[in-house]
């Protein structure tokens, strides 16, 4: 495997803009554990090996179990995620795959059971951010360990 290019070095301003978005989300009040779940799940959907590796390790550093990482692709089938996490994961899947007819009203309503309007927007911003990071990673050929 070979890294196509280091986007951080090729366009530092683009990297800086992404870091600004990341900082916004970290300051939004969104739970750090929930944000890591969102990042891992979206990265799985998008096939970004670099991001899956990074965020799985970050998730474990904050005290999470390997089971909660391994079971993410089948989160609907196991009882280890809270109702709030389930709502956020469902939104993550819809917003990442973004069907032609958009996010269904019933998904919006489930999410709103646990998150107010600001929280809903914070979730969408978190999902947008990891999708943008994934597209940078996949588009430039990043993989675990590619930076040495």
C-alpha positions in Angstrom: 0.0 0.0 0.0 1.1 3.5 -0.8 -0.2 6.8 0.4 -1.3 8.8 -2.6 -0.5 12.1 -1.0 -0.4 13.8 2.4 -3.3 16.2 2.3 -2.1 17.9 5.4 1.1 18.9 3.8 -0.4 19.5 0.3 -3.0 21.9 1.6 -2.5 23.0 5.2 -5.4 25.5 5.0 -7.8 22.7 4.1 -6.5 20.7 7.1 -6.9 23.8 9.3 -10.5 24.2 8.2 -11.2 20.6 9.1 -9.6 21.0 12.5 -11.9 24.0 13.1 -14.9 21.9 12.4 -13.6 19.2 14.7 -13.1 21.8 17.5 -16.6 23.1 17.0 -18.0 19.6 17.6 -15.8 18.9 20.6 -17.1 22.2 22.1 -20.7 21.5 21.3 -21.4 19.4 24.3 -21.9 16.2 22.4 -20.8 13.3 24.5 -17.3 12.1 23.6 -18.2 8.4 23.7 -21.2 9.0 21.5 -19.0 11.0 19.1 -16.5 8.1 18.9 -19.4 5.7 18.1 -20.5 8.0 15.3 -17.0 8.2 13.9 -16.4 4.5 14.0 -19.8 3.6 12.4 -19.6 6.2 9.6 -16.0 5.1 8.9 -17.1 1.5 8.6 -19.8 2.5 6.1 -17.3 4.6 4.1 -14.5 2.0 4.2 -11.9 4.3 5.8 -9.4 2.0 7.4 -7.3 4.8 8.8 -10.3 6.4 10.6 -11.6 3.0 11.9 -8.2 2.2 13.4 -7.8 5.7 14.9 -11.2 6.0 16.4 -11.4 2.4 17.7 -8.2 3.1 19.6 -9.5 6.5 20.8 -12.7 4.8 22.0 -10.8 2.2 24.0 -8.6 4.9 25.5 -11.7 6.5 27.1 -12.5 3.2 28.7 -14.8 1.5 26.2 -14.9 -2.2 25.5 -13.8 -4.0 22.4 -17.3 -5.5 22.2 -18.9 -2.1 21.6 -16.5 -1.6 18.7 -16.9 -5.1 17.2 -20.7 -5.1 17.4 -21.2 -1.7 15.7 -22.0 -3.2 12.3 -24.8 -5.1 13.9 -25.8 -2.6 16.6 -29.5 -3.3 16.0 -29.0 -7.0 17.0 -27.3 -6.6 20.4 -28.4 -5.0 23.7 -25.1 -3.1 24.5 -26.1 0.3 23.1 -28.4 2.7 24.9 -31.6 4.0 23.2 -29.9 7.4 22.8 -26.9 5.7 21.1 -29.2 3.7 18.9 -31.0 6.8 17.7 -27.7 8.5 16.9 -26.4 5.4 15.1 -29.5 5.2 13.0 -29.2 8.9 12.1 -25.5 8.3 11.3 -26.3 5.6 8.9 -29.0 7.6 7.1 -27.0 10.8 6.9 -23.9 8.9 5.7 -25.7 7.0 3.0 -28.2 9.8 2.4 -31.0 8.1 0.5 -32.7 9.9 -2.4 -35.8 10.8 -0.2 -33.6 12.0 2.7 -33.8 11.1 6.3 -37.2 9.6 7.2 -39.5 11.5 9.6 -39.6 8.5 12.0 -35.8 8.6 12.3 -35.9 12.3 13.0 -38.6 11.7 15.7 -36.6 8.9 17.3 -33.5 11.1 17.5 -35.6 14.1 18.8 -36.8 11.8 21.7 -33.2 12.1 23.1 -31.8 15.3 21.6 -33.3 18.8 21.4 -33.0 20.9 18.2 -29.4 22.0 19.0 -28.4 18.4 19.8 -29.9 17.2 16.5 -27.8 19.8 14.7 -24.7 18.8 16.7 -25.2 15.2 15.7 -25.5 16.2 12.0 -22.4 18.3 12.3 -20.5 15.4 13.9 -21.7 13.0 11.1 -20.8 15.6 8.5 -17.3 16.0 10.0 -16.4 12.3 10.1 -17.8 11.8 6.6 -15.5 14.7 5.4 -12.5 13.1 7.2 -13.4 9.7 5.6 -13.5 11.2 2.2 -10.1 12.8 2.7 -8.7 9.6 4.0 -10.1 7.3 1.3 -9.5 9.9 -1.5 -5.8 10.2 -0.5 -5.2 6.5 0.1 -4.7 6.7 3.9 -4.3 3.5 5.9 -3.3 2.6 9.5 0.4 3.5 9.9 0.7 5.4 6.7 2.4 8.4 8.4 5.1 6.2 10.0 
